[in-house]
């Protein structure tokens, strides 16, 4: 396996992990807050705060996933011209 194949494998694994990560909101059971986001146990006083946190987490994951790919659709590590077309050749 060459370096490019290994990098592609790692990026695919990261993408799959992001897709499989399921977070949800439930009433807090430990008394620290009213609501918590699982599985990371972040606690909040209102459900709205928990929903806002969860929305931010999802947006961050989507941004991270988008960052792996060049505008041509290839993984940045596999872009045929080193994604120079996105930087004006720099």
N, C-alpha and C positions, 0 to 999 in steps of 0.2 A: 504494500500500500504506500503510495507516495504522499507527500505533504498535502497536495491539493485534495486528494480523496479523503484524507484524515480531517482536513478543515471542513469539507462538505459534510462529512459524517457528524462532526461536532455541531455544526450549525443546524442540521436536520434534527439532531437530538434535542437541542435547545428549543427549536420550534415546536417539536412534539411535546416537550415538557410544558411549555407555555399553554399549548392547546388543552392539555390534560389537567392543568391545575384548576380545580373547581373551588371557588370561594362562595360562601353564603352567609347570610345574616340570621342570627337567632337571638332570643332573649338571653341575657347574660345569666349564667348559672352560679358564678362565683361571688356575686355581690359587689364586684368592683365598679360596674357600670350597669346601665339598663340593657344595652345591646352589645353584641360582639360579632366580629367577622371571623369566621373559621375558614381555614385551619390555622391562621396565624394568631388568633386570640386577641386581636386589637379590640379594645372596649370603648364604648361611646355612650353619652348621656341620652342622645336622641336617635331614633331610627334614621332620620334625615342625615345626620352626621355620618352614620355607618354607610348609608347608601352613597353619599358623596365620596367617602373614602374608597369604597368598592369601585365606583365609576372611575376614580383617579387611577386605581391599580390597573383596571382593564385598559384604560387609555395608555398608560405607561407600557403595558405589555404589547399593545398593538404598535406603538411607536418603536419599541425595541425590535419587534419582528420586521417592520418596514425598513428599519435601518440595516438589516442584513442583506437587502437586495439592492442592486443597481437599478437605475431607471430603465435599463434594457430588459429587466426581468431576471437576469442571472444573479446568483449569489455574488456579492462583491469580490470574493476571492476567485470566482470563476469567470468574471467578465472578460471577454476576449481582448479588450484593449486597456485593461487595468482601470476601467471606468474613467478614463481620461476625458471622454466625451461629456462628463458631468462637471469637469473642472476646467474645461477649455484647454486640455492638454497638459495641465500642470502635474 
